[in-house]
């Protein structure tokens, strides 16, 4: 039984001076943490150095001792969560804020508009169909009827060029493979069904007589019930409607490498099939094409005509016509550009392509789509601000820039078949606004209409401020910082703050809508800060490289500088500052908590990377992770990793300073960053904290969920909501937060 002692904020027993620095109203005696047995001779040897791994047995999540440890961790955590005096308020408000109608991005195919709709009363959204945007659509597919238990996920959907047929892709939550179902848009059923599909694009072909998809073959080259462990020779297949899947034709396998992924994309006029062979580790690809004859179906393997085979960058087909293909690429650019190539029936001199839309410094192209025959429209971002740019399809000339205010353009939808463009936009206050832009009458007469705007109950834009700042890192690099707070907030050192960071894989933390951010700002009077530290994608490839691999230390120092900046500017003080991160961000948060515990009041991390010596053995993404962080078999990489690996750098803070209040979330079914990291870290940390028995009372806890998902969007909605509630119950007590209705 865990003894949880509630005390006043002056500290445990109110007598120990060095406890006054923390505000936590909940304290745990370190002897109450579970004690795990150390293995005596468990270690790895790297470059002549012995690296202990005392708790390697915790890597086996099915081991009885591991199961018991998880139960003990969860018991402690649930006790802490339940003690928050505002738990009911937090839970009720989360449920209230979640109650708004949710719409997916609108798209037009044929004569109909389609979008996903979810009102919270069902497990899955419905796909809606409408002829008129002024009227509510009718239900085209009710996915709840396919699954009344919430055991499937909707992965994708695709329509034929004429809008007469559609395919939707579903996946069972405990299965890696996808299933493809088909339907006529006039509601007639199609019996065809494709099983065991993975890592695929989808295309109707030959006037809707067939379908192109990708998956892995069996060893004998046929399709069927095979194991997903056979990740070799990803292949392109052709399915002819009315025939069984076992009769599907193998069209092509990447000759570039057994581990490459192959995708097929049909041109908008149906005359060409473009084929990508993708190296997922490097993010580069080769590009081929096939000229189609609509009167001849595929009866054997196709001959791929090389278009770009340099495998030195990303090459994505945007659009094509009878002469040219337009390709987005990041070749020799940090922010993206568009090239134009001529289509001929033989190998093309790749040095003769034409630059169509050149790179603009610090202006990242997130997505680019054709709109009618005249325009290309790009979803761009500069300094964490989204906007659209319209280009002339004839010559790539810049025509117009369109802003939607402070926030993020989540996605855009356009086609060369019509002149309608749909935009999904959100910001930290408003979860969703959908716009329709009609470009049919030219650039000077664009008709822009707001179709949908969703705002939770009792929320008004004018109540809040979204502020963009920059601060200087240790080496005087300018780091972007976004601050989200109530208009009435004062710089008085009393504000609770959550500082969030990521800093990896060239991913950008964007100021988009999240219930947790809104609740923290509105009801706890807090400030949510997002630091665009190096390693992310805020300023392109160079920014990523400067926080990657041997340069990882820059990410940590950038984050520390952000915390120092917030404190120096009198927004808060250390006892009111919490740091937060997920995945790589969890690595950042835990490293920083070890480097500078004096700056922090609390640390929260989700699915954090903590064992940076064995991390590549604890993931299905080993090659991608090694590319990002380094290879322990290389001496200089190992020396770098061992310097900051949280598991291997655990030591008590100096001057008898407490370990900051710490909460780690993980899940048993996360195959990207598994629970092993958190379990081994806490086991070793709990032993260390025994040495601080006289003064360590801040809670250091972990919660291990039993569900799938690494990123938040992959997790079951109910579980994700519960994580957020528990996080704020923890922070409410450890930062001594007050609730404002």
C-alpha positions in Angstrom: 0.0 0.0 0.0 1.5 3.3 -1.0 1.5 6.1 1.6 0.6 9.4 0.0 0.9 12.3 2.4 -0.8 15.6 1.7 1.0 18.6 3.2 1.1 22.3 3.0 3.3 23.9 0.3 6.1 24.9 2.7 7.4 21.3 2.4 7.3 17.9 3.9 6.7 18.2 7.7 7.2 22.0 7.1 10.7 22.0 8.5 13.2 21.2 5.7 14.4 24.4 4.2 15.4 23.0 0.8 11.9 21.8 0.2 10.4 25.3 0.2 11.6 25.7 -3.4 8.8 23.3 -4.5 5.1 23.9 -4.3 3.9 20.3 -4.5 0.9 19.5 -2.2 1.5 15.8 -2.6 4.5 13.9 -1.4 5.7 10.3 -1.5 8.2 8.7 0.9 10.8 7.2 -1.4 10.7 3.8 0.5 7.2 3.3 -1.0 8.5 3.0 -4.6 8.9 -0.6 -5.8 12.4 -2.0 -5.5 13.5 -4.1 -8.5 16.3 -6.6 -8.3 19.5 -5.8 -10.1 21.1 -8.2 -12.5 24.8 -8.7 -11.5 26.3 -9.5 -14.8 24.1 -7.8 -17.3 26.0 -5.5 -19.5 27.0 -4.6 -23.1 30.6 -3.8 -24.1 31.1 -1.0 -26.6 34.5 0.1 -27.8 36.2 -1.3 -24.7 33.7 0.3 -22.3 31.4 -1.8 -20.2 27.8 -0.5 -20.1 25.6 -1.9 -17.3 22.1 -2.9 -18.0 20.9 -3.9 -14.5 17.2 -4.3 -15.4 17.3 -5.8 -18.9 14.7 -8.4 -17.8 12.2 -5.5 -17.9 12.4 -5.5 -21.7 10.2 -8.6 -21.6 6.8 -7.1 -21.0 5.3 -10.6 -20.6 7.7 -11.6 -17.8 5.7 -12.0 -14.5 8.1 -9.6 -12.6 7.6 -7.0 -15.3 3.8 -7.3 -15.1 3.9 -6.9 -11.4 6.2 -3.8 -11.7 3.7 -2.3 -14.1 0.9 -2.9 -11.7 2.8 -1.3 -8.8 3.6 1.7 -10.9 0.0 2.2 -12.0 -1.3 1.8 -8.4 1.0 4.6 -7.3 0.1 6.8 -10.2 -3.6 6.3 -9.9 -3.5 7.1 -6.2 -1.7 10.4 -7.1 -4.1 11.2 -9.9 -7.2 10.6 -7.7 -6.0 13.0 -5.0 -6.4 16.1 -7.1 -9.2 18.2 -5.6 -10.1 19.4 -9.1 -10.3 16.0 -10.8 -14.0 16.2 -11.4 -13.7 19.8 -12.7 -10.9 18.8 -15.1 -12.8 15.7 -16.3 -16.1 17.5 -16.8 -14.4 20.4 -18.7 -12.5 18.0 -21.0 -15.7 16.3 -21.9 -17.4 19.6 -22.4 -14.7 21.0 -24.6 -14.7 17.8 -26.7 -18.4 18.3 -27.5 -18.3 19.9 -30.9 -19.1 18.6 -34.4 -15.9 17.5 -36.2 -15.6 17.7 -40.0 -12.9 16.3 -42.2 -11.4 18.1 -45.1 -13.9 18.5 -48.0 -13.0 17.1 -51.4 -14.9 17.0 -54.7 -15.1 14.0 -56.9 -17.4 13.9 -59.9 -20.6 15.7 -59.0 -20.3 15.2 -55.3 -18.5 16.7 -52.3 -17.3 14.3 -49.6 -16.1 14.8 -46.0 -15.9 12.9 -42.7 -18.3 13.9 -39.9 -18.2 13.0 -36.2 -20.4 14.3 -33.5 -19.0 12.3 -30.6 -22.0 10.0 -30.2 -20.5 7.2 -32.3 -17.2 5.3 -32.2 -16.3 6.1 -35.7 -17.0 9.0 -38.1 -19.3 8.8 -41.1 -18.4 9.6 -44.6 -20.8 12.2 -45.9 -21.9 12.9 -49.5 -23.4 16.2 -50.8 -24.3 17.8 -54.1 -24.8 21.2 -52.5 -22.5 22.8 -50.0 -25.4 24.8 -48.6 -27.1 21.6 -47.5 -26.2 19.0 -44.9 -24.8 15.9 -46.7 -26.3 12.5 -46.5 -24.5 9.5 -44.9 -22.6 7.7 -47.6 -20.8 5.2 -45.4 -21.7 4.6 -41.7 -18.5 3.1 -40.4 -20.1 2.3 -37.1 -22.2 -0.3 -38.9 -19.0 -2.0 -39.9 -17.6 -2.0 -36.4 -19.8 -1.6 -33.3 -16.9 -2.3 -30.9 -14.4 0.3 -32.0 -11.9 -2.3 -33.3 -11.2 -0.9 -36.7 -9.5 2.3 -38.0 -10.2 4.2 -41.2 -6.9 4.6 -42.9 -7.6 6.1 -46.3 -10.1 6.6 -49.1 -9.6 7.2 -52.8 -12.0 8.0 -55.7 -11.8 7.3 -59.4 -11.0 10.3 -61.7 -14.6 10.4 -62.9 -16.0 10.2 -59.3 -18.1 7.1 -60.0 -16.2 4.6 -57.8 -14.4 4.8 -54.5 -12.3 2.6 -52.3 -11.9 2.9 -48.5 -9.1 1.3 -46.5 -9.7 0.0 -43.0 -7.4 -1.8 -40.4 -8.1 -3.8 -37.3 -6.4 -2.2 -34.4 -4.4 -5.3 -33.5 -3.4 -6.0 -37.0 -0.8 -4.2 -39.2 -2.4 -5.2 -42.5 -5.1 -3.1 -44.3 -8.2 -4.2 -46.1 -9.6 -2.4 -49.1 -13.3 -2.2 -49.8 -15.1 -0.8 -52.8 -18.3 1.0 -53.6 -20.0 2.9 -56.4 -20.8 6.5 -55.6 -24.4 5.9 -56.6 -24.5 3.5 -53.6 -24.3 0.3 -55.6 -22.2 -2.4 -53.9 -19.0 -3.9 -55.3 -18.1 -7.4 -54.1 -14.3 -7.1 -54.6 -12.2 -7.0 -51.5 -8.4 -6.8 -51.1 -6.7 -8.2 -48.0 -3.2 -8.0 -46.5 -2.2 -4.6 -48.0 0.4 -2.4 -46.5 2.4 0.8 -47.3 0.3 1.5 -50.4 -1.1 4.3 -52.6 -4.3 3.4 -54.4 -5.5 4.2 -57.9 -8.4 3.2 -60.2 -7.2 2.6 -63.7 -8.4 1.7 -67.2 -11.7 3.5 -67.0 -12.4 1.9 -63.6 -11.9 -1.6 -64.9 -8.9 -2.2 -62.5 -7.1 -1.0 -59.4 -3.4 -0.4 -58.5 -2.1 -1.1 -55.0 1.1 -2.2 -53.2 2.0 -4.8 -50.7 4.5 -7.5 -49.8 4.4 -10.8 -51.7 4.7 -14.3 -50.3 8.0 -16.1 -50.9 6.5 -17.9 -53.8 5.3 -14.7 -55.4 1.6 -15.0 -54.8 -0.7 -13.2 -52.4 -2.5 -14.5 -49.4 -2.2 -14.9 -45.6 1.4 -14.2 -45.0 3.4 -13.0 -42.0 4.3 -9.3 -41.8 7.8 -10.2 -40.8 8.5 -10.9 -44.5 9.4 -7.2 -45.2 11.2 -7.8 -48.5 10.4 -7.0 -52.1 7.5 -4.6 -51.6 5.6 -4.9 -54.9 3.1 -3.2 -57.2 -0.1 -5.1 -58.1 -3.0 -4.8 -60.5 -6.4 -6.0 -59.5 -9.1 -6.5 -62.3 -12.6 -6.0 -60.9 -14.7 -9.1 -60.8 -11.7 -11.4 -60.3 -10.3 -12.9 -57.1 -7.3 -11.3 -55.4 -5.3 -14.5 -56.0 -5.4 -13.6 -59.8 -3.9 -10.2 -59.3 -0.9 -9.4 -61.5 2.5 -8.6 -60.1 3.5 -5.4 -62.0 6.8 -4.4 -60.6 9.2 -4.8 -57.7 11.8 -2.2 -56.8 15.2 -3.2 -58.2 16.7 -0.4 -56.1 16.8 -2.5 -53.0 14.8 -5.2 -51.1 13.9 -2.7 -48.4 12.5 -0.1 -50.7 8.7 0.8 -50.8 7.0 1.0 -54.1 4.0 3.3 -54.9 2.0 3.8 -58.0 0.2 7.1 -58.9 -2.1 7.6 -61.9 -1.9 10.8 -63.8 -5.1 13.0 -63.8 -5.7 12.2 -67.5 -5.2 8.5 -67.0 -2.5 8.2 -69.6 0.5 7.6 -67.3 1.3 5.5 -64.3 4.1 7.1 -62.2 6.0 4.7 -59.9 8.1 5.7 -56.9 10.7 3.4 -55.3 11.2 4.9 -51.8 14.0 4.5 -49.4 12.2 5.1 -46.1 15.4 5.4 -44.1 16.9 8.3 -46.1 13.5 9.7 -47.3 14.7 9.7 -50.9 13.2 8.0 -53.9 13.6 7.1 -57.6 10.9 7.9 -60.1 9.7 5.9 -63.1 6.7 6.0 -65.4 4.7 3.8 -67.8 2.7 5.1 -70.7 -0.8 3.4 -70.6 -3.0 2.1 -73.4 -6.6 2.1 -72.1 -7.4 -0.8 -74.5 -4.8 -3.1 -73.1 -4.9 -4.3 -69.5 -1.9 -5.5 -67.6 -1.2 -9.1 -68.3 2.5 -9.3 -67.2 5.1 -7.2 -65.5 5.5 -3.7 -66.8 8.6 -2.0 -68.1 9.5 1.0 -66.0 10.9 4.0 -67.9 13.4 5.9 -65.7 12.5 9.5 -65.0 14.7 10.3 -62.1 17.0 7.6 -60.7 19.5 9.5 -58.6 18.0 8.5 -55.3 19.4 11.7 -53.8 16.2 13.5 -52.7 12.4 13.3 -52.5 10.5 13.5 -55.8 6.7 13.6 -55.7 4.5 14.0 -58.8 2.1 16.9 -58.4 0.4 16.8 -61.8 1.1 16.0 -65.5 -0.3 16.6 -69.0 0.5 15.0 -72.3 3.9 16.6 -72.5 5.2 17.5 -69.0 5.2 16.2 -65.5 5.4 18.6 -62.5 7.4 17.3 -59.5 7.9 18.6 -56.0 11.5 17.9 -54.7 13.7 18.9 -51.8 16.9 18.4 -53.9 19.6 20.9 -52.7 16.9 22.9 -50.9 15.8 23.1 -47.3 12.2 24.3 -48.1 11.2 22.6 -51.3 10.8 23.6 -55.0 9.0 22.4 -58.1 10.7 21.1 -61.3 9.2 20.4 -64.7 10.2 17.5 -67.0 9.3 16.4 -70.4 7.9 12.9 -70.9 9.5 10.8 -73.6 9.6 7.1 -74.2 13.2 6.6 -73.4 15.7 7.3 -70.6 15.8 11.0 -70.0 18.8 13.1 -69.4 18.1 14.1 -65.8 20.3 17.2 -65.9 17.9 18.9 -68.4 14.9 19.4 -66.1 13.5 22.9 -65.7 13.2 24.7 -62.4 9.5 25.7 -62.3 8.9 27.1 -58.8 12.2 28.1 -57.1 12.9 27.8 -53.4 12.0 30.8 -51.2 14.2 31.1 -48.1 12.5 30.1 -44.8 9.3 29.4 -46.8 8.5 25.7 -46.5 6.2 24.1 -48.9 4.1 21.6 -46.9 1.8 20.5 -49.8 1.1 21.6 -53.4 -1.9 20.7 -55.5 -3.3 21.5 -58.9 -6.5 23.5 -59.1 -8.0 23.2 -62.5 -5.8 23.4 -65.6 -4.4 26.9 -64.7 -3.1 26.9 -61.2 -0.8 25.2 -58.7 -1.6 26.1 -55.0 1.0 25.6 -52.3 0.4 25.3 -48.5 3.4 27.2 -47.2 4.8 28.1 -43.7 7.1 30.8 -42.6 8.0 31.4 -38.9 5.2 29.0 -37.8 2.6 30.9 -39.8 0.6 29.2 -42.6 -0.6 30.8 -45.9 -1.4 29.8 -49.5 0.5 30.8 -52.6 -1.1 30.5 -56.0 1.2 29.9 -59.0 0.6 29.9 -62.8 0.5 26.4 -64.2 2.0 27.6 -67.5 5.2 29.2 -66.3 5.4 28.8 -62.5 4.9 32.6 -61.9 3.8 33.8 -58.5 0.2 35.1 -58.7 -1.2 35.6 -55.2 -0.7 35.0 -51.5 -3.7 34.2 -49.2 -3.6 34.5 -45.4 -6.2 33.1 -43.0 -4.9 34.8 -39.8 -2.9 33.3 -36.9 -2.9 29.6 -37.1 -2.1 26.5 -39.2 -3.4 25.3 -42.5 -3.8 21.7 -41.6 -4.5 20.5 -45.1 -5.7 21.5 -48.6 -7.6 19.6 -51.3 -7.6 20.4 -55.0 -7.7 18.7 -58.4 -7.0 19.5 -62.0 -10.6 18.3 -62.7 -12.2 21.5 -61.3 -11.4 24.9 -59.9 -12.5 24.4 -56.3 -10.0 24.4 -53.4 -10.8 23.4 -49.9 -8.7 24.4 -46.8 -8.8 23.2 -43.3 -7.5 25.7 -40.8 -7.1 25.8 -37.0 -5.3 27.6 -34.2 -4.8 27.3 -30.5 -8.3 28.6 -29.8 -10.4 27.3 -32.7 -10.2 23.6 -33.6 -11.5 23.8 -37.1 -12.4 26.3 -39.9 -13.0 25.0 -43.4 -12.9 27.3 -46.4 -13.9 26.9 -50.0 -12.1 28.9 -52.6 -13.4 29.1 -56.2 -10.7 30.0 -58.7 -12.9 29.5 -61.8 -13.2 33.3 -62.6 -9.5 34.1 -62.2 -7.1 35.3 -59.6 -8.7 38.8 -59.2 -12.2 37.3 -58.7 -11.5 34.4 -56.2 -14.6 33.6 -54.2 -13.7 32.6 -50.7 -16.4 31.2 -48.4 -16.2 29.9 -44.8 -18.1 26.6 -44.8 -17.6 25.3 -41.3 -16.3 26.9 -38.1 -16.2 24.8 -34.9 -15.5 26.5 -31.5 -16.0 24.7 -28.2 -18.6 26.0 -25.7 -17.8 29.2 -23.8 -14.6 30.0 -25.8 -14.0 33.4 -27.5 -11.1 34.2 -29.7 -10.6 37.7 -28.2 -9.9 36.2 -24.7 -6.5 34.8 -25.8 -3.2 36.0 -27.2 -0.9 33.9 -29.4 2.5 35.6 -29.3 5.6 34.8 -31.3 9.0 35.6 -29.9 12.6 34.6 -30.4 15.3 34.0 -27.8 19.0 33.4 -28.0 20.5 29.9 -27.6 23.8 29.3 -25.9 25.6 29.9 -29.1 23.5 32.9 -29.9 21.3 31.1 -32.4 17.8 32.7 -32.6 15.2 30.1 -31.4 11.5 30.6 -32.1 9.0 30.5 -29.2 5.2 30.6 -29.3 3.4 31.7 -26.2 -0.4 31.1 -25.7 -2.1 32.8 -22.8 -5.1 34.7 -21.5 -5.2 38.4 -22.4 -5.3 39.3 -18.7 -2.1 37.5 -17.9 0.6 39.6 -16.1 4.3 39.2 -16.1 4.5 38.7 -12.3 6.5 35.5 -11.9 3.4 33.7 -10.7 2.1 32.1 -13.9 2.1 28.4 -14.2 3.9 27.5 -17.5 4.2 24.4 -19.6 7.2 24.5 -22.0 7.0 22.0 -24.8 9.6 20.9 -27.2 10.4 18.1 -29.8 13.6 18.7 -31.7 13.8 15.7 -33.9 13.3 14.1 -37.4 12.8 17.5 -39.0 9.3 17.7 -37.4 7.9 21.0 -36.5 5.8 21.6 -33.3 3.0 23.8 -34.7 0.6 26.0 -32.8 -2.4 24.0 -33.7 -5.5 23.2 -31.6 -5.3 20.9 -28.7 -7.8 20.6 -25.8 -5.1 20.3 -23.2 -3.5 23.6 -24.2 -6.9 25.4 -24.1 -7.9 24.0 -20.8 -4.5 24.8 -19.2 -4.7 28.4 -20.3 -8.4 29.1 -19.6 -8.9 27.2 -16.4 -5.5 27.1 -14.7 -4.5 30.6 -15.8 -1.4 29.1 -17.4 0.9 29.9 -20.4 1.6 27.2 -22.9 4.9 27.7 -24.6 6.3 25.9 -27.7 10.0 26.1 -28.3 11.2 25.4 -31.9 14.5 23.9 -30.9 17.1 22.6 -33.3 16.6 19.1 -34.6 13.1 20.0 -35.8 12.0 21.4 -39.1 11.2 25.0 -38.2 13.9 26.4 -40.5 14.5 23.5 -42.9 17.2 20.9 -43.4 20.1 22.9 -41.8 18.0 23.4 -38.6 17.4 19.7 -38.5 21.0 18.7 -39.0 22.2 21.1 -36.3 20.1 19.1 -33.7 20.7 15.7 -35.1 23.3 12.9 -34.3 26.5 14.4 -33.0 24.8 17.8 -32.8 22.0 16.6 -30.4 23.4 18.6 -27.6 22.1 21.7 -29.4 18.5 20.5 -28.8 19.1 20.3 -25.1 20.8 23.6 -24.7 18.1 25.3 -26.9 15.4 24.0 -24.6 17.3 25.1 -21.5 17.7 28.5 -22.9 14.0 28.7 -23.5 13.3 27.9 -19.8 15.8 30.6 -18.8 14.3 33.1 -21.1 10.8 32.6 -19.7 12.1 33.0 -16.1 14.2 36.0 -16.9 11.3 37.7 -18.6 9.3 37.3 -15.3 6.6 35.2 -16.9 7.1 32.6 -14.1 9.6 31.1 -11.6 11.1 27.6 -11.5 8.6 26.2 -9.0 5.8 27.1 -11.5 7.5 25.8 -14.6 6.8 22.3 -16.1 8.5 20.9 -19.1 6.7 18.5 -21.5 7.6 16.4 -24.5 6.5 13.3 -26.4 8.8 10.7 -28.0 11.9 12.6 -28.9 10.4 15.5 -26.9 10.3 13.1 -24.0 14.0 12.5 -24.4 14.6 16.2 -24.4 12.5 16.7 -21.3 14.3 14.0 -19.3 17.8 15.0 -20.3 17.0 18.7 -19.4 15.6 17.6 -16.0 18.9 15.9 -15.3 21.0 18.8 -16.6 19.1 21.7 -14.9 16.7 20.5 -12.2 17.1 23.9 -10.6 15.0 25.4 -13.4 12.0 23.1 -13.1 9.0 22.4 -10.9 7.7 19.3 -12.8 8.5 17.1 -15.8 5.9 15.2 -17.9 6.9 13.0 -20.8 5.0 10.6 -23.1 6.6 7.5 -24.6 10.1 8.9 -24.0 13.4 7.6 -25.4 15.5 7.0 -22.4 18.0 4.1 -23.2 20.1 5.6 -26.0 22.5 2.7 -26.0 20.0 -0.1 -26.7 17.3 2.1 -28.3 17.8 0.6 -31.7 17.0 -2.9 -30.3 13.8 -1.7 -28.7 11.9 -0.4 -31.8 10.6 -1.5 -35.1 12.1 1.7 -36.6 15.7 0.8 -35.8 17.3 2.1 -39.1 15.3 5.4 -39.0 16.3 6.0 -35.4 20.0 5.2 -36.1 20.0 7.7 -38.9 18.6 10.3 -36.6 20.6 9.7 -33.4 23.7 7.7 -34.3 25.1 4.1 -34.4 26.5 2.7 -31.2 28.8 0.5 -33.2 30.6 3.7 -34.4 32.9 4.9 -31.6 32.2 8.6 -31.9 28.5 8.0 -32.1 28.6 5.8 -28.9 30.7 8.4 -27.0 28.0 11.0 -27.9 25.0 8.9 -27.0 26.5 7.7 -23.7 27.0 11.4 -22.7 23.3 12.2 -22.7 21.4 8.9 -22.5 19.0 9.5 -19.6 19.2 5.9 -18.3 23.0 6.1 -18.1 23.3 9.6 -16.6 21.1 9.3 -13.5 22.6 11.0 -10.5 21.2 13.1 -7.6 21.1 16.9 -8.1 23.8 18.8 -6.2 23.2 20.6 -2.8 20.5 18.1 -1.8 18.1 19.6 -4.3 15.1 17.4 -4.9 14.4 15.5 -8.1 11.7 17.4 -9.8 8.2 16.0 -9.7 8.2 13.6 -12.7 5.5 11.8 -14.6 6.2 9.4 -17.5 3.5 7.9 -19.7 4.0 4.9 -21.9 2.0 2.0 -23.4 2.7 -1.7 -23.6 1.8 -1.9 -27.3 4.0 1.0 -28.5 6.3 -0.6 -31.1 8.2 2.6 -31.9 9.3 3.6 -28.4 8.3 0.7 -26.1 7.6 0.7 -22.4 11.1 -0.8 -21.8 12.6 2.7 -21.7 10.3 3.9 -19.0 10.4 0.7 -16.9 14.2 0.5 -16.8 14.6 4.2 -16.1 12.2 4.2 -13.2 13.7 1.0 -11.7 17.2 2.6 -11.7 15.9 6.0 -10.6 14.0 4.5 -7.6 17.2 2.9 -6.3 19.0 6.2 -6.6 16.3 8.2 -4.8 16.7 5.9 -1.7 19.9 7.9 -1.1 17.8 11.0 -0.8 15.4 9.6 1.8 15.8 12.6 4.1 14.7 15.2 1.7 13.2 13.6 -1.6 9.4 13.8 -1.4 8.4 15.1 -4.8 6.4 12.4 -6.6 8.3 10.5 -9.4 5.8 8.2 -11.0 5.0 6.4 -14.2 1.8 5.1 -15.9 1.8 2.2 -18.3 -1.3 2.0 -20.5 -2.4 -1.2 -22.2 -3.3 0.1 -25.6 -1.8 0.8 -29.0 -0.3 4.0 -30.3 2.9 6.0 -30.1 1.8 9.4 -31.3 -1.4 10.9 -29.8 -3.3 10.6 -33.0 -2.7 6.8 -33.1 -4.2 6.3 -29.6 -7.8 5.4 -28.8 -9.7 8.6 -28.1 -10.9 7.6 -24.7 -7.3 6.6 -23.6 -5.9 9.9 -24.9 -8.5 11.9 -23.1 -7.7 10.0 -19.9 -3.9 10.7 -20.3 -4.7 14.4 -20.5 -6.9 14.4 -17.4 -4.3 12.5 -15.4 -1.5 14.8 -16.6 -3.4 17.8 -15.3 -4.4 16.1 -12.0 -0.6 15.6 -11.5 0.4 19.1 -12.5 -2.4 20.6 -10.4 -0.9 19.1 -7.3 2.8 19.4 -8.1 2.7 23.1 -9.2 -0.2 23.9 -6.8 -2.5 25.1 -9.5 -5.8 26.9 -8.9 -8.9 26.2 -11.0 -10.7 29.1 -12.6 -14.2 28.5 -13.9 
